Amino acid sequence: MNDKMFKISFFMLSAYFGLSVYFSFFIAPLLFKLLNKNDAGLVVSNIFPSYFTIGIIAFFICLIYIMRYAFSSIIAAIIVIAMILLIIQLFYIIPESRVLKETNYDVFLKLHKWSMVFNILVILFNFIVIIYMFIRDLNH
């Protein structure tokens, strides 16, 4: 089960990492280049709930693996922090942004900056966990 759980965890995190980088650095900017700002924002805001949910699931599966088979308190903490950032984005930033975009655009922009910072941190944390798992697997 250890090897199977490793493969599932590694695949989920790697796939989410690829999705995150591709969406954040290629798809979203391209949408804002090709579409008007409102339409691009609508498309992106409809993708975000699934995007963040997939991340929460991927990190949760990995957390189970780390806690059960490859315990590292630092890596477990990184995973938990990444999950918290994703949960904040899913349950606070998305709903709040939808309201603020229409009512207070300046505050929306500040919240959007925090969302971008959280997203970059999650991508970075994901990369760190993938590297940890890869190196640990090489040594076992």
C-alpha positions in Angstrom: 0.0 0.0 0.0 2.9 2.4 0.7 4.1 2.3 -2.9 0.6 2.7 -4.3 -0.2 5.6 -1.9 3.1 7.2 -2.8 2.2 7.0 -6.5 -1.3 8.4 -6.0 0.0 11.2 -3.8 2.9 12.1 -6.2 0.6 12.0 -9.2 -2.1 14.2 -7.6 0.4 16.8 -6.5 2.3 16.7 -9.7 -0.8 17.0 -11.8 -2.1 19.9 -9.6 1.3 21.6 -9.9 1.1 21.4 -13.7 -2.5 22.6 -13.6 -1.5 25.5 -11.3 1.4 26.7 -13.4 -0.4 26.3 -16.7 -3.5 28.0 -15.5 -1.8 30.8 -13.5 0.9 31.7 -16.0 -0.5 30.8 -19.4 -4.3 30.4 -19.5 -5.4 33.3 -17.2 -3.1 35.8 -18.9 -4.2 34.6 -22.3 -7.9 34.9 -21.4 -7.3 38.5 -20.3 -5.4 39.2 -23.5 -8.0 37.7 -25.9 -11.3 38.6 -24.1 -12.5 41.8 -22.6 -11.8 42.2 -18.9 -15.3 41.3 -17.8 -15.6 38.1 -19.9 -12.2 36.9 -18.9 -12.9 37.6 -15.3 -16.2 35.6 -15.6 -14.4 32.6 -17.1 -11.6 32.6 -14.5 -14.0 33.1 -11.6 -16.0 30.1 -12.8 -12.9 27.9 -13.0 -11.6 28.9 -9.5 -13.9 26.8 -7.3 -12.9 23.6 -9.1 -9.3 24.7 -9.2 -9.1 25.2 -5.5 -11.1 22.1 -4.7 -8.8 19.9 -6.7 -5.9 21.4 -4.8 -7.5 20.8 -1.4 -8.1 17.1 -2.4 -4.6 16.6 -3.8 -2.9 18.1 -0.7 -5.2 16.1 1.6 -4.3 12.8 -0.1 -0.7 13.7 0.2 -1.1 14.7 3.8 -2.5 11.2 4.6 0.5 9.7 2.8 3.0 11.9 4.6 1.4 11.3 8.0 1.3 7.5 7.5 4.4 6.6 5.6 6.9 9.4 5.3 6.4 11.6 8.3 8.1 15.0 8.2 6.6 17.6 10.5 7.9 20.4 8.3 6.4 18.9 5.1 3.1 18.2 7.0 3.0 21.8 8.1 3.7 23.0 4.6 0.8 20.9 3.3 -1.6 22.1 6.0 -0.7 25.7 5.3 -1.3 25.2 1.6 -4.6 23.6 2.3 -5.6 26.5 4.6 -4.6 29.0 1.8 -6.8 27.1 -0.7 -9.7 26.9 1.8 -9.5 30.7 2.4 -9.5 31.3 -1.3 -12.4 28.9 -1.9 -14.7 29.9 1.0 -13.7 33.6 1.6 -11.9 35.2 -1.2 -14.1 33.9 -4.1 -17.4 34.9 -2.5 -16.1 38.2 -1.2 -14.5 39.0 -4.5 -17.8 38.5 -6.4 -19.5 41.1 -4.1 -16.6 43.5 -4.0 -16.1 43.5 -7.7 -19.5 45.1 -8.1 -19.5 47.3 -5.0 -16.0 48.4 -4.1 -13.5 47.8 -6.9 -10.5 49.2 -4.9 -11.0 46.7 -2.1 -11.6 44.0 -4.7 -8.1 44.8 -6.2 -6.5 44.4 -2.7 -8.3 41.1 -2.2 -7.2 40.0 -5.6 -3.6 40.7 -4.8 -3.9 38.5 -1.7 -5.4 35.8 -3.8 -2.4 36.0 -6.2 0.1 35.9 -3.3 -1.8 32.8 -1.9 -1.8 31.1 -5.3 2.0 31.7 -5.7 2.6 30.4 -2.2 0.5 27.2 -2.9 2.5 26.6 -6.1 5.8 27.0 -4.2 4.6 24.8 -1.4 3.5 22.2 -3.9 6.9 22.3 -5.6 8.6 21.8 -2.2 6.5 18.8 -1.3 7.0 17.2 -4.8 10.8 17.6 -4.4 10.7 16.2 -0.9 8.7 13.2 -2.1 10.9 12.7 -5.1 14.2 12.8 -3.1 12.7 10.6 -0.4 11.6 8.0 -3.0 15.1 8.0 -4.5 16.6 7.2 -1.1 14.2 4.3 -0.4 
